[in-house]
Amino acid sequence: MKLPIVLVNFKSFSESTGENAVKLSRICESVSNEYKIDIGIAPSAVDIYQISQKVKISLFSQNFDPVDAGQFTGHVTAQAVKKAGAIGSFINHSEKRLTPESVGSCIQLAKKYKLISVVFASTPEEAEQIAKLNPDFIAIEPPGLIGTGISVSTKRPGVILKTVKILKRVNPRTRVLTGAGITTGEDVRRAIDLGTCGVVVASGVVKAENPRKILAEFAKAIR
């Protein structure tokens, strides 16, 4: 995985499910290849396998459950995510919160199955506690700005700066990403300048009238 990275969370929007998920994945792959940057995607778990067969792009699961393979009807396991074609997974997104104990279990399961762990934190203080569990990435994402179109890098840059500073002290091996309200190339540029290794975006791309145009703007900001 090449840094800085743009990670596109498909969530459960109709615009990014089923065949629409494949279409959006191909757009992400096209922009990634054109601008020579890594654009990763996190589609619904049910779409990971079909996407992995049609595009060559960094694939993440939106989550998995804190259980290993076994008698767990209805659960999504780290092993299943890996076998479907993902290279990593989100953990503890604000729309799929876990207990601290479950976060730790998921990070360990990600290590077991060689999945890149992207653990979400709502505050720098939460990020500090998560960093002690040694995830690959922590994505700082204040929930109040999600889906607002007002980016954390513009509205609350201090949150990013504080998180970067904390991780350098607590666990410099864990990298920082940021999300919430990212909609423009300037939002991305600011996030990188504040010390992050990339951004997590969702509706700013998925709901955009022209996702390719938005992704190209993000790519230019990174380059």
N, C-alpha and C positions, 0 to 999 in steps of 0.2 A: 504494500500500500504506500503510495507516494503522498508526501505532505508538502504543502497544505492540501487539505481535502474539503470538498463540498459533499456533505451527506444529505441526501434527500429522503425524508421520511414520508412514505406514501400514505401513512395512517390507514383509514378505512373509507376514504372518499370514493365515490363511484367513478370519479375521473382517473383513479389509479388502482382499479381492481379488475381482475380478469384480463380480457383482451386490452383494455385501456392501460393496465399495468405493463403489458408487453410493449405497447406503443410508446409509453412514457420512458420505459427502460431504454428503448432504442434511441430516443432523443438524447437521453443522458449519455449514452455510449458515444453517439455521434459528436456531441460537443466535447466530451472528454478526449476523444481522438484528435479532433481538430485543434484544440488548444493545448494538448499535451499536459493535462492536469488530471488528477484522479477525482472522478465524481462517483461516489458510492450511493447505493440505494437501499432502502429498507422497506420492501413491500410486505403485504400481508403474508403470513406463514403459508397460506394455501397457494400462493402464487410463486413462491421461491423456486420450486423445481422447474416449472415451465419457463420461467425467466432465465434460469441458469442454462437451459438448453438452447436459448435463442440469442443471448448476448454474452459478451465477455466483459464483465464489469464487476466491481467490488460489491458483493451482495451481503446484506446484513438482515438478520431477523429483527423484528420489532420487540421481541421478548422471547423468553422461554421460562418454563416453570422450574422452581428449585427442587426438582426431583430427577433422579437418574432413570435410565431405561428400566422398565418393569411394568407392574400391574397398576398403571395410572391412567385409566380411561379418561379421555378428553383433555389430557395434558399435552403441552408442547415441550419436548425434551431437547436438551442441548445436542444430544446425539442425532436426533431426527433433523434438527436444523442444519447440522454439519453434513449429513448425508444428502440433504436436499440441495446443497450447493452453496450454502452461506459460508463466508469466511469469518463472520463475527456476529455480534448481537447487541442490541440495546438492552440495558438493564435499568429498572427503576425510573422509567419515564414518568413524568408527572401525571400522565393519563393511565399509567399502569404501575402504581406505586407498590413497593414491597416493604416488608419489615426489614430492619437492619440485619437480622439474622438471615433472612432470605437473600438479601443482597450479597452477603458473604458467601452463602451456598452457591449462588449463581456464578459469582466470580471464580470460585474453585471449579465448578463444572465447566466453565468456559476454558480454563487452563487445561483441564483433563482432556477436552476434545479439541484443543488447539484452535479455539475461537477467540477473536479479538473482542475484548470486553469494552463497551462504551457505556459507562454508568452515569446516569443523570443525577444532578444535584440542584436543589432549588436555591441554596444559599452557600456562601463561602464556608460557613461553619459545617454544613453537611458535607461539603466537598472534602474538608479536612479529615473528617471521620472515615469517609469512603477511601481516601488516599491511603490510609493505613492498611487497607485490605489489598493493596497492590493491583488495581485494575490497569488495563492498558491506557484507557482514556477516561477522563471525567468531562462530561458536558455540562457546563453551568448554564442553567436555563430558568430564570425567574418565571414562574407560572403565570403571573399577572400580565405578562407581555405576549404570551403565546397567542398567535392568530390576530394580533392587534394591528400589525403593519408598522408598529413602532419598535424599532430594534433595540435590544439590550445594549449593543455597542454604542448607540447614540444616546439613549435615555438614561442608562445606568452603567456607564463605563467603569465606575468604581468597583462594581461587583466583579467584573472580569479581572481588573487589576489586582484586587485583593485575593481572588482565587489563584491567579498565576503566582503571586507572591507566596501564598500558603503552600502550594504544591512544590515549589522550589525548595522550601524548607523541610516539608514533611516527607515528600517522596518525589524527587526530581525525575524519576523514571516514568511517572505517569504524566501523560500529555493532556493539555487542556483544549477542549473544543467549546464552542458557545452557540446558543440558539435563542429563539424567541423573537419574533417580529422581523427577521431578516428578509428584506424584500428588494434591496438595491445593491449594486456593486459597491457603492460607498459604504454600506453597512458591513459588507464583507471586508473591505480594505481596513476599516476601523478595527474590526475584530482581530485581524492579523497583526496590525500595528500595536494592539494592546497586549500581544504576547501569546495568542492562541495559535493552534496548529490547524485551524479550520472551523467550519460552521456547520450547524445542522439546520436545515430548512424544511418547510412542509408546504403549507398553503400558498406561500409566496411563489412556489413553482407549480405545485399540483393544480391550484386554482387559477393560475395565470392564463390569460387569453392566448399568450404565445410563450409556452415554457422554454422553447429553444432560445428565444431572445433574452429571457431573464437569465438562463444558465450561461449564455455567452457573456453577459454583463458580469456575472460572478467570476467567470473564468478569466476575463481580462483584468479584473481587480486583483486576482491572485498572481497573475503573471507580472 
